[in-house]
Amino acid sequence: MKVIIHPEYRFLTDFIYQLPNTFYTTGNLLYKGRNTVKRYEVDGVSVVAKKYKHPNLVQRIAYTFFKKSKTRRAYEYAARLRELGIESPHEVAYIEIKRHGLFTIGFFLSLNCDYEPTSNALSTDNFDHELANELAMFLVELHTKGVLHGDLNLTNILYHIDENGKYHFVLIDTNRSVFKQPTHEECLDNLKRITHKRELLVCIISLYARQRGWDPDKTVQAVIRQLERFEGYRRVKRIFQDLLGIRHN
């Protein structure tokens, strides 16, 4: 078992080393799907632990010999985002467990963030237009700073309004992010999953485009085309999963 702990949180060492054995029976469950996320209160610190789904054989070989695991990337990317001035819950530790010489189980631990996901205020018909505008500005900041979030949707962007009325955004689930100066096409492709709600999408993408000096109508049309292709792919995938009796992710 490989365990990496951030120096500021070495006082949680005992808890972290015990986690692979205690995770299944302890903690406050926050999410259970492909991955499982739990919250713990340990020595006055609120910690979130994420256990990633078991990788298939090809992924196990890749994470062992050829590429960094999701757990390691999540840990390293949190620090990298902060260096760029983008908020993300502070990394605490990551754990990699091998079986028969291959990576099998991974955990990522970070500080808990109580900010709300933007989906709470933006998924209704009468969505918060001010928040949508602020989010568009944040997306411009992400791309101009060279960050392409690997799963850019409203649930992975948390927000908070401080006492001065300033909006703060926090990125979570960042392990699939790419750090580069994206092209125009890569930006559009990255934006396609921000929401499936067309009215909200038009609002966000129009302001995003204006801030970047791009034609708003053409940008909106391009993103919607990308979204429609993605939705079509998902429909076909679900049909095959149903035929094969595979649970949807």
Buried (B, 14 or more C-beta within 10 A) or exposed (E): EEBBBBEEBEEBEEBBBEBBEEBEEEBEEEEEEEBBBBBBEBEEBEBBBBBBBEBEEEBBBBBBEEEBBBBBBBBBBBEBBBEEEBBBBBBBBBBBBBEEEBBBBBBBBBBBBEBEBBBBBBBEEEBBEEBBBBBBBBBBBBBEEEBBBBEBBBBBBBBBBEEEEEBEBBBBBBBBBEEEEBEEEBBBBBBBBBBBBEEBBBBBBBBBBBBBEBEBEEBBEBBBEBBEEBEEEEEEEEEEEEEEEEEEE
